[in-house]
């Protein structure tokens, strides 16, 4: 009998592994007191670490984190002077949400700080509100690249360790070139292997991974 007790997601600075693919973005986020105009747009593919960086910044700056898709229903004046808006590209095409993001600029800038994450630069969102377009075009931009081998390896080791699983090095070397280059994919394969090992009463090994991932 096995129980899925869940694994806590840790989004602290000490849990963020720095590699060539994310070091410039981390540097930009940590320099938040010097952001031009008080704001920064952080872009990158899904699973690259945008949420982790947003929460690192929120802890450092005592900021609020909210989703772009929820912006239209938020009491903006209650948010305070420092706000992170995640997946802000979702506001595009929603007149109320675009207006809310525009008003948020006016409420907290330039004295406050605004961090915006998205999967692409604002010019590619398809924004309709001209005033918001001009505000977004004036923001500094930092990019997160897809996870490189060093980052994926470190994340896999940490995810297994979070589940109190010690794995052989040949398993990590086997997994890295076979999974999608995202932190979400790493978490998915670790959960898959852990579940299979528990169900079968086996250790998490390269052989088990081969059985699960080489079925094709």
Z-matrix of the N, CA and C atoms (Angstrom, degrees):
N
C 1 1.464
C 2 1.527 1 108.90
N 3 1.325 2 116.46 1 131.20
C 4 1.456 3 120.52 2 178.70
C 5 1.522 4 109.68 3 -121.81
N 6 1.306 5 115.21 4 154.18
C 7 1.457 6 121.37 5 -179.33
C 8 1.524 7 108.78 6 -127.64
N 9 1.331 8 116.36 7 132.75
C 10 1.453 9 121.46 8 175.51
C 11 1.521 10 108.18 9 -90.26
N 12 1.338 11 115.98 10 95.85
C 13 1.456 12 121.01 11 -176.85
C 14 1.523 13 111.94 12 -89.49
N 15 1.325 14 116.54 13 -5.27
C 16 1.458 15 120.09 14 179.59
C 17 1.519 16 111.77 15 79.85
N 18 1.313 17 115.41 16 156.50
C 19 1.458 18 121.73 17 178.47
C 20 1.521 19 107.44 18 -124.30
N 21 1.322 20 118.58 19 123.60
C 22 1.469 21 119.81 20 -177.66
C 23 1.521 22 111.33 21 -63.72
N 24 1.336 23 115.78 22 141.55
C 25 1.453 24 121.90 23 176.31
C 26 1.523 25 108.09 24 -89.15
N 27 1.319 26 116.93 25 120.97
C 28 1.465 27 121.18 26 -178.07
C 29 1.520 28 108.91 27 -103.85
N 30 1.325 29 116.69 28 119.70
C 31 1.453 30 122.11 29 -176.43
C 32 1.529 31 110.91 30 -118.63
N 33 1.328 32 116.03 31 38.03
C 34 1.457 33 121.20 32 179.98
C 35 1.527 34 110.25 33 -89.17
N 36 1.324 35 116.01 34 164.95
C 37 1.474 36 120.34 35 178.19
C 38 1.521 37 110.51 36 -61.01
N 39 1.324 38 117.73 37 -40.33
C 40 1.457 39 120.52 38 -177.43
C 41 1.530 40 112.84 39 -69.44
N 42 1.328 41 117.43 40 -13.84
C 43 1.463 42 121.16 41 178.05
C 44 1.527 43 112.11 42 -94.15
N 45 1.316 44 116.79 43 -0.25
C 46 1.465 45 121.20 44 -177.38
C 47 1.518 46 108.91 45 -95.25
N 48 1.337 47 116.71 46 111.34
C 49 1.458 48 121.08 47 179.76
C 50 1.523 49 108.71 48 -83.66
N 51 1.322 50 116.54 49 125.44
C 52 1.456 51 121.43 50 -176.53
C 53 1.528 52 110.21 51 -91.94
N 54 1.327 53 115.49 52 129.30
C 55 1.463 54 121.47 53 176.24
C 56 1.519 55 108.80 54 -138.58
N 57 1.323 56 116.38 55 179.46
C 58 1.467 57 120.40 56 -179.02
C 59 1.523 58 111.91 57 -61.11
N 60 1.335 59 117.43 58 -26.98
C 61 1.461 60 120.91 59 -175.92
C 62 1.524 61 113.36 60 -77.52
N 63 1.329 62 117.47 61 -19.02
C 64 1.473 63 118.28 62 -175.81
C 65 1.523 64 114.62 63 -129.64
N 66 1.331 65 117.56 64 -5.27
C 67 1.464 66 120.09 65 -176.28
C 68 1.532 67 113.02 66 -59.87
N 69 1.350 68 120.05 67 -44.47
C 70 1.473 69 118.33 68 179.63
C 71 1.529 70 112.85 69 -62.48
N 72 1.338 71 117.35 70 -38.00
C 73 1.461 72 120.12 71 179.19
C 74 1.521 73 110.86 72 -67.12
N 75 1.320 74 117.26 73 -40.96
C 76 1.466 75 120.21 74 177.29
C 77 1.523 76 110.52 75 -61.41
N 78 1.324 77 116.86 76 -43.28
C 79 1.454 78 120.73 77 179.09
C 80 1.526 79 111.18 78 -60.38
N 81 1.341 80 116.31 79 -42.07
C 82 1.464 81 120.16 80 179.44
C 83 1.519 82 111.30 81 -64.87
N 84 1.321 83 117.79 82 -42.13
C 85 1.463 84 121.40 83 -179.41
C 86 1.526 85 110.86 84 -66.23
N 87 1.320 86 116.58 85 -40.89
C 88 1.462 87 119.56 86 -177.96
C 89 1.525 88 112.75 87 -72.46
N 90 1.330 89 116.76 88 -14.20
C 91 1.467 90 120.91 89 176.70
C 92 1.526 91 110.52 90 -93.85
N 93 1.316 92 118.16 91 34.28
C 94 1.467 93 122.59 92 -170.70
C 95 1.525 94 113.45 93 -63.70
N 96 1.280 95 117.74 94 -24.49
C 97 1.468 96 118.59 95 178.91
C 98 1.523 97 111.90 96 -70.81
N 99 1.326 98 116.83 97 -18.29
C 100 1.468 99 121.09 98 -178.33
C 101 1.524 100 113.32 99 -108.60
N 102 1.326 101 118.98 100 11.93
C 103 1.467 102 119.32 101 -179.72
C 104 1.535 103 110.02 102 -59.51
N 105 1.325 104 117.76 103 130.56
C 106 1.480 105 119.95 104 176.10
C 107 1.524 106 110.76 105 -60.06
N 108 1.317 107 116.29 106 126.43
C 109 1.456 108 120.49 107 -179.13
C 110 1.509 109 113.84 108 70.07
N 111 1.340 110 117.37 109 5.00
C 112 1.462 111 121.05 110 177.46
C 113 1.512 112 115.21 111 81.99
N 114 1.357 113 118.75 112 12.23
C 115 1.468 114 118.66 113 -176.80
C 116 1.519 115 111.54 114 -141.74
N 117 1.348 116 114.46 115 157.78
C 118 1.455 117 122.06 116 179.03
C 119 1.519 118 108.25 117 -145.13
N 120 1.342 119 115.60 118 137.90
C 121 1.455 120 121.68 119 172.57
C 122 1.527 121 107.68 120 -105.32
N 123 1.323 122 116.29 121 123.61
C 124 1.465 123 122.98 122 -179.81
C 125 1.518 124 108.37 123 -108.50
N 126 1.332 125 117.29 124 117.21
C 127 1.460 126 120.52 125 -176.50
C 128 1.528 127 110.20 126 -119.41
N 129 1.326 128 115.13 127 151.85
C 130 1.457 129 120.87 128 177.81
C 131 1.510 130 110.47 129 171.69
N 132 1.333 131 116.85 130 165.15
C 133 1.456 132 120.37 131 -178.87
C 134 1.522 133 112.10 132 -68.45
N 135 1.316 134 115.48 133 162.22
C 136 1.460 135 120.74 134 177.64
C 137 1.520 136 110.01 135 -57.85
N 138 1.320 137 116.42 136 135.32
C 139 1.456 138 120.74 137 177.82
C 140 1.510 139 115.08 138 83.77
N 141 1.341 140 118.05 139 7.04
C 142 1.463 141 120.14 140 -178.06
C 143 1.526 142 112.53 141 -83.32
N 144 1.337 143 117.95 142 -16.35
C 145 1.459 144 120.45 143 178.32
C 146 1.516 145 115.04 144 118.61
N 147 1.335 146 117.84 145 14.89
C 148 1.471 147 120.26 146 -179.15
C 149 1.521 148 111.92 147 -61.70
N 150 1.329 149 116.80 148 -44.34
C 151 1.469 150 119.91 149 179.97
C 152 1.520 151 111.11 150 -62.81
N 153 1.324 152 116.28 151 -41.10
C 154 1.464 153 119.51 152 179.08
C 155 1.527 154 110.33 153 -60.74
N 156 1.329 155 116.64 154 -45.63
C 157 1.463 156 119.84 155 179.46
C 158 1.521 157 111.75 156 -65.24
N 159 1.324 158 116.75 157 -38.25
C 160 1.463 159 119.85 158 178.11
C 161 1.525 160 111.01 159 -60.73
N 162 1.319 161 116.93 160 -39.47
C 163 1.464 162 119.73 161 -179.33
C 164 1.522 163 111.61 162 -76.61
N 165 1.329 164 117.31 163 -32.30
C 166 1.468 165 119.40 164 172.91
C 167 1.521 166 109.51 165 -59.69
N 168 1.334 167 115.37 166 -46.54
C 169 1.463 168 119.33 167 179.60
C 170 1.528 169 111.40 168 -64.69
N 171 1.320 170 117.08 169 -42.90
C 172 1.464 171 120.51 170 -178.53
C 173 1.522 172 111.39 171 -60.22
N 174 1.328 173 116.61 172 -37.57
C 175 1.457 174 119.95 173 177.41
C 176 1.521 175 111.09 174 -67.82
N 177 1.329 176 115.79 175 -44.20
C 178 1.469 177 120.13 176 -178.21
C 179 1.526 178 112.05 177 -67.58
N 180 1.335 179 116.27 178 -37.35
C 181 1.465 180 120.69 179 -173.63
C 182 1.519 181 113.64 180 -101.31
N 183 1.344 182 116.88 181 1.68
C 184 1.473 183 120.92 182 -176.37
C 185 1.526 184 109.98 183 55.46
N 186 1.335 185 115.16 184 54.50
C 187 1.460 186 121.65 185 -174.18
C 188 1.523 187 111.56 186 -110.28
N 189 1.316 188 114.67 187 164.84
C 190 1.461 189 123.55 188 175.61
C 191 1.529 190 108.83 189 -96.14
N 192 1.342 191 117.26 190 138.68
C 193 1.465 192 122.45 191 175.90
C 194 1.516 193 108.69 192 -113.74
N 195 1.341 194 116.52 193 127.68
C 196 1.458 195 119.65 194 176.28
C 197 1.524 196 109.87 195 -142.26
N 198 1.338 197 115.71 196 162.99
C 199 1.456 198 121.91 197 -176.88
C 200 1.520 199 110.76 198 -87.81
N 201 1.330 200 116.28 199 139.97
C 202 1.451 201 120.32 200 179.03
C 203 1.516 202 113.19 201 -58.01
N 204 1.327 203 116.60 202 -35.78
C 205 1.453 204 120.32 203 -179.20
C 206 1.519 205 113.97 204 -67.56
N 207 1.330 206 117.45 205 -15.30
C 208 1.463 207 121.67 206 -179.59
C 209 1.522 208 112.61 207 -101.92
N 210 1.322 209 117.12 208 -0.40
C 211 1.459 210 120.95 209 -169.65
C 212 1.521 211 113.14 210 -61.57
N 213 1.333 212 116.98 211 -35.63
C 214 1.464 213 120.15 212 -175.83
C 215 1.522 214 112.52 213 -63.10
N 216 1.329 215 118.09 214 -25.68
C 217 1.454 216 120.38 215 -176.85
C 218 1.510 217 114.82 216 -100.65
N 219 1.326 218 117.37 217 9.97
C 220 1.459 219 121.43 218 -175.37
C 221 1.532 220 111.05 219 -94.58
N 222 1.334 221 116.02 220 143.55
C 223 1.465 222 121.67 221 173.01
C 224 1.525 223 107.44 222 -78.45
N 225 1.308 224 117.78 223 92.95
C 226 1.459 225 122.54 224 -171.02
C 227 1.529 226 114.20 225 -57.86
N 228 1.342 227 119.58 226 -44.27
C 229 1.473 228 118.55 227 -178.54
C 230 1.524 229 113.77 228 -61.71
N 231 1.331 230 117.45 229 -19.85
C 232 1.465 231 120.09 230 -177.91
C 233 1.530 232 113.12 231 -82.84
N 234 1.316 233 117.61 232 -6.53
C 235 1.457 234 120.27 233 -171.68
C 236 1.520 235 113.42 234 -75.68
N 237 1.304 236 117.53 235 -27.92
C 238 1.453 237 119.53 236 -177.61
C 239 1.519 238 111.95 237 96.94
N 240 1.331 239 116.66 238 -177.45
C 241 1.463 240 120.70 239 -171.16
C 242 1.523 241 115.57 240 -84.27
N 243 1.330 242 118.17 241 -6.88
C 244 1.459 243 120.11 242 -178.77
C 245 1.527 244 108.95 243 -133.96
N 246 1.331 245 115.38 244 122.31
C 247 1.472 246 120.73 245 -173.14
C 248 1.526 247 109.86 246 -139.55
N 249 1.323 248 116.27 247 139.57
C 250 1.466 249 122.92 248 170.03
C 251 1.523 250 107.98 249 -112.17
N 252 1.322 251 116.25 250 127.65
C 253 1.461 252 121.81 251 177.17
C 254 1.518 253 107.84 252 -111.26
N 255 1.324 254 116.32 253 113.64
C 256 1.467 255 121.02 254 -177.80
C 257 1.524 256 111.01 255 -89.66
N 258 1.345 257 114.03 256 147.09
C 259 1.473 258 120.81 257 178.51
C 260 1.521 259 111.01 258 50.61
N 261 1.321 260 115.23 259 49.58
C 262 1.468 261 120.35 260 -175.22
C 263 1.521 262 112.48 261 -66.93
N 264 1.329 263 118.13 262 -16.87
C 265 1.471 264 119.69 263 177.61
C 266 1.527 265 111.66 264 -61.40
N 267 1.346 266 117.05 265 -18.82
C 268 1.466 267 119.67 266 179.60
C 269 1.535 268 112.95 267 -70.83
N 270 1.333 269 117.26 268 -11.33
C 271 1.470 270 118.17 269 178.39
C 272 1.535 271 110.96 270 -75.72
N 273 1.333 272 117.61 271 -21.56
C 274 1.460 273 121.09 272 -175.18
C 275 1.525 274 111.10 273 -60.55
N 276 1.329 275 116.19 274 130.25
C 277 1.460 276 121.19 275 179.73
C 278 1.508 277 114.00 276 89.24
N 279 1.318 278 117.73 277 -10.10
C 280 1.461 279 122.55 278 176.86
C 281 1.529 280 106.89 279 -105.30
N 282 1.317 281 117.02 280 104.95
C 283 1.462 282 120.88 281 -173.29
C 284 1.528 283 112.10 282 -57.99
N 285 1.326 284 117.64 283 -41.24
C 286 1.467 285 120.71 284 -179.19
C 287 1.522 286 111.19 285 -67.36
N 288 1.331 287 116.31 286 -40.60
C 289 1.464 288 119.80 287 -179.29
C 290 1.526 289 111.05 288 -69.50
N 291 1.326 290 117.04 289 -40.33
C 292 1.467 291 119.51 290 177.15
C 293 1.524 292 110.36 291 -62.31
N 294 1.326 293 116.73 292 -43.40
C 295 1.462 294 120.42 293 178.45
C 296 1.526 295 110.79 294 -62.71
N 297 1.336 296 116.97 295 -38.45
C 298 1.464 297 120.55 296 179.98
C 299 1.525 298 110.89 297 -64.44
N 300 1.334 299 117.15 298 -42.39
C 301 1.460 300 119.64 299 179.23
C 302 1.527 301 110.73 300 -66.18
N 303 1.323 302 116.96 301 -36.66
C 304 1.464 303 120.77 302 175.88
C 305 1.536 304 110.51 303 -63.26
N 306 1.325 305 116.95 304 -47.11
C 307 1.462 306 120.53 305 -179.49
C 308 1.530 307 111.39 306 -65.87
N 309 1.340 308 116.44 307 -32.39
C 310 1.463 309 119.51 308 178.17
C 311 1.528 310 110.12 309 -62.88
N 312 1.336 311 116.57 310 -40.22
C 313 1.466 312 119.59 311 173.90
C 314 1.523 313 110.57 312 -54.13
N 315 1.311 314 115.88 313 -50.21
C 316 1.462 315 120.28 314 -175.49
C 317 1.523 316 112.91 315 -66.05
N 318 1.332 317 116.44 316 -30.80
C 319 1.457 318 120.34 317 -177.56
C 320 1.525 319 112.86 318 -74.41
N 321 1.328 320 117.41 319 -38.31
C 322 1.464 321 118.80 320 -169.37
C 323 1.527 322 114.57 321 -112.78
N 324 1.330 323 117.83 322 -11.70
C 325 1.462 324 119.74 323 -178.43
C 326 1.529 325 110.60 324 -108.25
N 327 1.349 326 116.17 325 149.96
C 328 1.463 327 128.86 326 6.95
C 329 1.527 328 114.39 327 -91.77
N 330 1.330 329 118.47 328 -6.18
C 331 1.468 330 119.94 329 -175.59
C 332 1.518 331 112.24 330 -69.17
N 333 1.347 332 118.09 331 -35.73
C 334 1.449 333 121.30 332 -179.56
C 335 1.516 334 111.77 333 -87.21
N 336 1.326 335 115.88 334 -161.85
C 337 1.455 336 121.48 335 179.60
C 338 1.527 337 109.37 336 -137.51
N 339 1.343 338 115.60 337 140.76
C 340 1.461 339 121.86 338 -178.04
C 341 1.523 340 109.07 339 -132.64
N 342 1.330 341 116.54 340 117.75
C 343 1.464 342 122.48 341 174.66
C 344 1.520 343 108.14 342 -107.03
N 345 1.316 344 116.21 343 129.32
C 346 1.461 345 121.50 344 -178.11
C 347 1.516 346 108.52 345 -124.26
N 348 1.340 347 117.69 346 127.85
C 349 1.460 348 120.29 347 176.10
C 350 1.523 349 109.31 348 -111.12
N 351 1.328 350 114.97 349 149.49
C 352 1.463 351 120.44 350 -178.25
C 353 1.516 352 109.15 351 -162.35
N 354 1.329 353 115.38 352 166.65
C 355 1.462 354 119.13 353 179.87
C 356 1.519 355 112.73 354 -86.85
N 357 1.341 356 118.00 355 -5.91
C 358 1.449 357 122.50 356 -178.31
C 359 1.523 358 108.62 357 -157.57
N 360 1.322 359 118.10 358 162.68
C 361 1.468 360 120.51 359 176.46
C 362 1.528 361 111.51 360 -61.81
N 363 1.325 362 118.04 361 153.16
C 364 1.471 363 121.16 362 -176.55
C 365 1.527 364 114.64 363 -54.86
N 366 1.330 365 118.07 364 -30.60
C 367 1.469 366 119.91 365 -179.29
C 368 1.525 367 112.23 366 -61.65
N 369 1.348 368 116.13 367 -20.31
C 370 1.465 369 120.71 368 -177.76
C 371 1.522 370 113.21 369 -99.05
N 372 1.321 371 118.40 370 2.69
C 373 1.466 372 120.33 371 -176.60
C 374 1.526 373 113.28 372 -77.12
N 375 1.332 374 116.32 373 -28.69
C 376 1.458 375 119.26 374 -174.52
C 377 1.514 376 112.58 375 85.91
N 378 1.325 377 116.88 376 35.86
C 379 1.467 378 121.11 377 179.84
C 380 1.531 379 110.69 378 -66.62
N 381 1.329 380 116.09 379 144.37
C 382 1.466 381 121.21 380 -178.66
C 383 1.525 382 112.78 381 -106.60
N 384 1.321 383 117.66 382 -22.62
C 385 1.465 384 121.41 383 -175.35
C 386 1.538 385 109.18 384 -84.76
N 387 1.331 386 117.44 385 111.56
C 388 1.474 387 119.59 386 -175.55
C 389 1.526 388 114.03 387 -56.91
N 390 1.323 389 117.12 388 -40.48
C 391 1.463 390 119.60 389 -178.90
C 392 1.527 391 111.47 390 -63.81
N 393 1.337 392 116.64 391 -36.32
C 394 1.458 393 119.99 392 177.96
C 395 1.524 394 110.29 393 -71.05
N 396 1.322 395 117.42 394 -39.12
C 397 1.465 396 121.04 395 177.56
C 398 1.524 397 110.28 396 -55.99
N 399 1.328 398 116.76 397 -46.60
C 400 1.467 399 119.76 398 -179.30
C 401 1.520 400 111.38 399 -65.42
N 402 1.337 401 118.16 400 -38.63
C 403 1.466 402 121.10 401 177.85
C 404 1.533 403 110.79 402 -62.87
N 405 1.329 404 115.94 403 -44.48
C 406 1.458 405 119.56 404 -176.84
C 407 1.523 406 112.11 405 -70.21
N 408 1.310 407 116.94 406 -35.33
C 409 1.460 408 119.82 407 179.66
C 410 1.520 409 111.83 408 -66.81
N 411 1.326 410 116.54 409 -22.04
C 412 1.463 411 120.50 410 -179.50
C 413 1.531 412 112.63 411 -85.96
N 414 1.337 413 118.04 412 -3.00
C 415 1.464 414 121.41 413 -176.22
C 416 1.524 415 111.02 414 -82.76
N 417 1.333 416 115.95 415 146.29
C 418 1.450 417 120.53 416 171.00
C 419 1.523 418 110.13 417 -67.37
N 420 1.336 419 116.53 418 154.40
C 421 1.464 420 121.21 419 -174.41
C 422 1.519 421 110.15 420 -127.51
N 423 1.342 422 116.77 421 131.66
C 424 1.461 423 122.78 422 173.03
C 425 1.524 424 108.29 423 -125.17
N 426 1.319 425 116.02 424 143.55
C 427 1.467 426 120.25 425 -176.04
C 428 1.528 427 111.41 426 -117.44
N 429 1.321 428 114.21 427 140.36
C 430 1.461 429 122.63 428 170.10
C 431 1.521 430 107.68 429 -107.47
N 432 1.326 431 116.89 430 124.32
C 433 1.458 432 120.15 431 176.57
C 434 1.523 433 109.56 432 -84.82
N 435 1.338 434 115.76 433 165.03
C 436 1.464 435 120.26 434 173.62
C 437 1.522 436 108.96 435 -58.94
N 438 1.306 437 116.52 436 150.23
C 439 1.467 438 121.47 437 -176.45
C 440 1.524 439 111.09 438 -58.08
N 441 1.340 440 115.98 439 134.52
C 442 1.460 441 120.40 440 174.85
C 443 1.526 442 109.61 441 -89.50
N 444 1.341 443 116.37 442 178.38
C 445 1.466 444 120.30 443 -176.28
C 446 1.525 445 112.27 444 -60.24
N 447 1.333 446 116.18 445 -41.42
C 448 1.464 447 119.08 446 -178.25
C 449 1.517 448 111.23 447 -63.43
N 450 1.331 449 116.10 448 -42.66
C 451 1.465 450 119.80 449 -179.69
C 452 1.521 451 111.15 450 -67.53
N 453 1.342 452 117.07 451 -45.83
C 454 1.469 453 119.64 452 179.66
C 455 1.526 454 110.98 453 -60.19
N 456 1.325 455 116.81 454 -42.07
C 457 1.468 456 120.33 455 -179.75
C 458 1.522 457 110.65 456 -61.72
N 459 1.330 458 116.68 457 -47.54
C 460 1.462 459 120.56 458 -179.12
C 461 1.524 460 111.18 459 -63.49
N 462 1.331 461 116.65 460 -41.42
C 463 1.463 462 120.20 461 -179.43
C 464 1.526 463 110.78 462 -65.42
N 465 1.320 464 117.50 463 -43.32
C 466 1.464 465 120.26 464 178.75
C 467 1.527 466 110.68 465 -59.68
N 468 1.317 467 116.96 466 -46.55
C 469 1.468 468 120.37 467 179.61
C 470 1.527 469 110.52 468 -59.64
N 471 1.339 470 116.27 469 -43.83
C 472 1.460 471 119.76 470 -179.60
C 473 1.526 472 111.81 471 -65.94
N 474 1.335 473 117.00 472 -41.28
C 475 1.463 474 120.03 473 -179.65
C 476 1.525 475 111.51 474 -64.02
N 477 1.317 476 116.42 475 -39.65
C 478 1.470 477 118.73 476 175.00
C 479 1.527 478 110.37 477 -65.78
N 480 1.326 479 117.31 478 -41.75
C 481 1.460 480 120.44 479 -179.76
C 482 1.520 481 111.05 480 -63.39
N 483 1.346 482 117.31 481 -36.33
C 484 1.458 483 120.48 482 177.51
C 485 1.523 484 111.46 483 -60.17
N 486 1.327 485 115.65 484 -27.31
C 487 1.470 486 120.79 485 177.77
C 488 1.530 487 111.74 486 -95.77
N 489 1.337 488 115.62 487 11.32
C 490 1.465 489 122.58 488 179.54
C 491 1.520 490 111.06 489 60.32
N 492 1.326 491 115.53 490 40.76
C 493 1.463 492 122.21 491 178.50
C 494 1.523 493 108.47 492 -117.20
N 495 1.324 494 116.33 493 122.98
C 496 1.461 495 121.91 494 173.22
C 497 1.525 496 107.90 495 -98.09
N 498 1.323 497 116.37 496 125.13
C 499 1.462 498 120.25 497 -174.13
C 500 1.520 499 110.40 498 -117.30
N 501 1.332 500 116.78 499 152.64
C 502 1.466 501 120.34 500 178.21
C 503 1.531 502 110.79 501 -72.49
N 504 1.337 503 117.84 502 148.46
C 505 1.472 504 120.82 503 -179.55
C 506 1.528 505 113.22 504 -57.10
N 507 1.331 506 117.49 505 -32.25
C 508 1.472 507 118.16 506 -177.91
C 509 1.532 508 111.84 507 -67.30
N 510 1.321 509 118.02 508 -21.05
C 511 1.461 510 119.98 509 176.36
C 512 1.526 511 110.15 510 -70.49
N 513 1.329 512 117.50 511 -45.01
C 514 1.461 513 120.60 512 179.72
C 515 1.527 514 110.27 513 -62.49
N 516 1.322 515 116.62 514 -44.39
C 517 1.466 516 120.67 515 179.29
C 518 1.524 517 111.43 516 -62.20
N 519 1.330 518 116.73 517 -31.51
C 520 1.457 519 121.26 518 178.44
C 521 1.524 520 111.45 519 -74.27
N 522 1.325 521 117.04 520 -39.61
C 523 1.464 522 120.80 521 -174.36
C 524 1.526 523 113.35 522 -74.26
N 525 1.321 524 117.19 523 -40.53
C 526 1.472 525 120.83 524 -170.84
C 527 1.526 526 113.41 525 -52.81
N 528 1.332 527 120.33 526 -48.18
C 529 1.474 528 118.31 527 -178.71
C 530 1.528 529 114.17 528 -79.15
N 531 1.324 530 117.66 529 -2.83
C 532 1.459 531 120.49 530 -173.06
C 533 1.526 532 114.45 531 -107.92
N 534 1.318 533 117.35 532 -5.65
C 535 1.453 534 118.87 533 -178.76
C 536 1.525 535 110.04 534 -115.39
N 537 1.311 536 115.55 535 158.43
C 538 1.466 537 121.41 536 174.90
C 539 1.526 538 109.27 537 -57.09
N 540 1.324 539 116.47 538 143.72
C 541 1.455 540 120.69 539 -174.36
C 542 1.530 541 111.05 540 -82.93
N 543 1.318 542 115.01 541 66.61
C 544 1.456 543 120.47 542 177.77
C 545 1.520 544 109.00 543 -145.57
N 546 1.321 545 115.49 544 155.41
C 547 1.458 546 120.20 545 179.10
C 548 1.522 547 110.64 546 -69.26
N 549 1.329 548 117.05 547 -30.02
C 550 1.455 549 120.05 548 176.68
C 551 1.512 550 111.81 549 -65.26
N 552 1.345 551 116.66 550 -40.01
C 553 1.458 552 120.18 551 178.17
C 554 1.523 553 110.63 552 -65.74
N 555 1.329 554 116.88 553 -37.92
C 556 1.464 555 120.54 554 177.44
C 557 1.527 556 110.50 555 -61.30
N 558 1.332 557 116.15 556 -45.75
C 559 1.466 558 119.92 557 179.04
C 560 1.521 559 110.81 558 -62.70
N 561 1.327 560 116.95 559 -37.55
C 562 1.456 561 120.36 560 -179.53
C 563 1.510 562 112.93 561 -65.62
N 564 1.335 563 117.14 562 -43.40
C 565 1.468 564 119.40 563 -177.89
C 566 1.526 565 110.77 564 -71.31
N 567 1.339 566 117.02 565 -33.85
C 568 1.476 567 119.11 566 176.25
C 569 1.526 568 110.42 567 -64.64
N 570 1.318 569 116.94 568 -43.32
C 571 1.464 570 120.28 569 178.15
C 572 1.530 571 110.86 570 -63.50
N 573 1.336 572 116.76 571 -40.27
C 574 1.466 573 120.92 572 179.11
C 575 1.519 574 111.13 573 -61.63
N 576 1.317 575 117.11 574 -47.07
C 577 1.464 576 120.77 575 -178.88
C 578 1.530 577 111.80 576 -67.39
N 579 1.319 578 116.05 577 -40.71
C 580 1.461 579 119.36 578 179.02
C 581 1.523 580 110.37 579 -63.11
N 582 1.326 581 116.83 580 -44.83
C 583 1.460 582 119.99 581 179.68
C 584 1.519 583 112.78 582 -62.76
N 585 1.331 584 115.90 583 -42.64
C 586 1.466 585 119.43 584 179.67
C 587 1.521 586 111.20 585 -66.22
N 588 1.329 587 117.07 586 -40.94
C 589 1.463 588 120.34 587 179.92
C 590 1.522 589 110.98 588 -63.67
N 591 1.322 590 116.92 589 -41.88
C 592 1.463 591 119.93 590 178.42
C 593 1.520 592 111.22 591 -65.25
N 594 1.320 593 116.15 592 -43.87
C 595 1.463 594 119.91 593 -177.72
C 596 1.519 595 111.91 594 -65.35
N 597 1.340 596 116.55 595 -34.81
C 598 1.463 597 120.27 596 -176.34
C 599 1.520 598 113.56 597 -97.50
N 600 1.329 599 116.69 598 -2.92
C 601 1.451 600 119.88 599 -179.64
C 602 1.523 601 112.32 600 66.72
N 603 1.335 602 116.66 601 37.81
C 604 1.461 603 122.02 602 -176.73
C 605 1.521 604 110.82 603 -122.31
N 606 1.304 605 114.84 604 166.50
C 607 1.458 606 120.27 605 173.16
C 608 1.534 607 109.32 606 -81.89
N 609 1.316 608 115.66 607 158.21
C 610 1.469 609 120.55 608 174.77
C 611 1.521 610 107.75 609 -82.13
N 612 1.312 611 116.32 610 110.53
C 613 1.457 612 121.86 611 -174.76
C 614 1.523 613 111.27 612 -134.43
N 615 1.324 614 114.76 613 171.93
C 616 1.469 615 121.22 614 174.70
C 617 1.519 616 110.23 615 -60.88
N 618 1.326 617 118.03 616 -37.44
C 619 1.467 618 121.57 617 -179.71
C 620 1.527 619 110.87 618 -63.98
N 621 1.329 620 116.87 619 -43.29
C 622 1.459 621 120.24 620 178.89
C 623 1.522 622 110.22 621 -64.02
N 624 1.322 623 116.59 622 -43.01
C 625 1.461 624 119.96 623 178.74
C 626 1.521 625 110.84 624 -61.01
N 627 1.328 626 117.02 625 -39.34
C 628 1.457 627 120.30 626 178.77
C 629 1.515 628 112.17 627 -62.70
N 630 1.318 629 115.98 628 -39.38
C 631 1.470 630 119.67 629 178.90
C 632 1.520 631 111.40 630 -64.43
N 633 1.324 632 116.95 631 -36.04
C 634 1.453 633 120.39 632 -175.79
C 635 1.529 634 113.36 633 -84.81
N 636 1.325 635 116.38 634 -35.20
C 637 1.465 636 119.96 635 -172.55
C 638 1.517 637 113.90 636 -99.31
N 639 1.317 638 118.55 637 -17.62
C 640 1.466 639 121.03 638 -177.87
C 641 1.510 640 113.25 639 -103.37
N 642 1.337 641 116.17 640 24.45
C 643 1.470 642 119.12 641 -177.97
C 644 1.512 643 112.59 642 -65.29
N 645 1.351 644 116.59 643 -25.57
C 646 1.448 645 119.02 644 -179.27
C 647 1.520 646 111.22 645 -77.75
